[in-house]
Amino acid sequence: MASEKAYLEYILEQLSGADGVTYRPMMGEYILYVQGKVIGGIYDDRFLVKPTKAAAALMPDARTELPYEGGKEMLLVENVENRAFLETLLDAMLPELPAPKKKR
């Protein structure tokens, strides 16, 4: 099941306080970036983030879910209504994420 563009727009609005949030459509889903780093994405109308130590600490009860069959487990963000929490989450995750790969 592909994600709805309306759900992506809702999440982007909720993340509008964070600096440098972008996305890229990928096979009916959306990969989310912050300052060029992949933080997670929208998969089947679910906001999933990479399971960094910071994300796990901020969401200790978060369920792990597969973004798609054969994908790596990610953390489900259920508290998408709380913009302050989302900004804190992204800020905490950012230092733990690898730098973007340089394009050749």
N, C-alpha and C positions, 0 to 999 in steps of 0.2 A: 504494500500500500504506500503510495507516494504521499509526502507531506503537503498540506495545503499552504499556499502562498500567504494566506491570511494569518496562519499561525506563526510563520516566519516573521511577518511584519509586526505581530504582537510582541514576540520575543525581542526583536530589534528595538522596538519602542521601549520595552522594559530595560534594555541594556543601553539606552541612549545616554545615560550619565557616565558610562565608561568611555575611555579615550581609544579611538582607533578600532572600533568594531566593524568588521566587514564580513561578507559571506560569499560563497561560490556555490552555484547549483551543481549537483552531482547526482545523476541518475535518479531524479525525482526527489532527492533529499537535498539538504543544505549543510555545507561545512561552514562553521563559524570560526573566525579569526579575531584575535586581539593583537594589535600592533604587529601583524604579520605572522603571529604564532597560532597554530591550530589549538583551539580550546575544546572543541567538541562539535556538536551540530544538532540539527533538527532531523529526527528520524521517526517516521510514522507519527508525526505530530507529537513528539516527545522531545524535550530539551535534555540532551545527554552531554556530559562533560568528561574529559579524560580523568582517570582516577589518580590524581596527584595526591600527595600527602596532605597538602593544604585543603583540597576539596573534601577528602575523607574526614579531616578533622572538623571542618565546618558543617559537614552533613553526616554525622556518625551513623545515622539510621537509614541513609540513602540505600535504595535497592540498586544492585548492579544489573544491567540489562545489556543485551547485544543490540548494537545499532542495526545490524543486518546479519543474515546467516553467514557464518564464517568470520565475522568481525570480532574485534577484541572487546571485552566487557568495558562498559562505561557506567558512570554514575548518573542516575535519574535525578534531575533537579525538579522537585515538586513545588518549591516555594517561589514560583515565578511571579507572583503578585508583589513581592517585596523587593522594590528596586534597590534599596540600600543594601540588602543582603546580597543581591546579585552583583552589585558593584564591589562589595567586600570579597565575594567569592572570586571574581575575575582578578582583582588586585592581588589576592593571595596566591592564586594559581600561576600567574604570569612568570615569576622568577623561576619556577620549577619546570617550565616548558622549554623544549629545545628551540634554539634560534631557527628562523626560517632557512630553508635550504637555498643556496644561491643558484640563480638560473644561469644556465650555460649560454 
